[in-house]
Amino acid sequence: MKALVAVKRVVDYNVKVRVKSDGSDVDTGNVKMSMNPFDEIAVEEAVRLKESGKISEIVAVSLGGKKSEDTLRTALAMGADRAVHVETEAVLEPLAVAKLLKAIAEKEQPQLIFLGKQAIDDDANQTAQMLAALLNAPQGTFASKVDLDVEEVRVVREIDGGVEEVALKLPAVISADLRLNEPRFVKLPNLMQAKKKPLEKLTPQELAIEVTPRLHVKGYAEPAERSGGVKVASVVELVEKLKAVKAI
């Protein structure tokens, strides 16, 4: 059984993001980049399933510029068997990502497709759902537990007010939530060994996918600073202030 895991290179979650002075984009110069945390959880889950003997091969795929290779090497060091890099400098929107992943999935024919539930740079939370629709495949989003069988996968997913369990016929698309697992620490020897694992290069043109953005971003701005708190002398004064805020 083969698993395909999509990973994205993003600004590290520990870094405070800054907007460029002209408001044209987020400043990523000299900023630490890493694998999207939700994608890291997705890779870890695939590796655990392989270690338990339920998956025979893991293929990691990333879409983006040349430096996305570093992210793929991390996935290989975690336990993926080989990688596919769709190299492009274009700004990829969720639909374009889903179409590219669909093309890769049709080429690789995996039984499971793992993604993070969202990327921490755009927080779109759309790609997994779009991919499942394009593939006409069942989906288990926001997965907090995955139990793989021969013909189906059972996914416990988080919903408003609780959890639900769904049984999906294979092949299926699963997006990982925070509580699914805790990713392993990648050791230096594993990173060195990952350099010897195969990494295939493709382009959107070779996959016959149009990735021209459909949206135009007019500008970026940092959130306005919050004003300081106000102390009140009594409950009556507090209620009056709350009424004034509600009226606004």
Order of alpha helices (4+ residues) and beta strands (2+ residues): beta-beta-beta-beta-beta-alpha-beta-alpha-beta-alpha-beta-alpha-beta-beta-beta-beta-alpha-beta-alpha
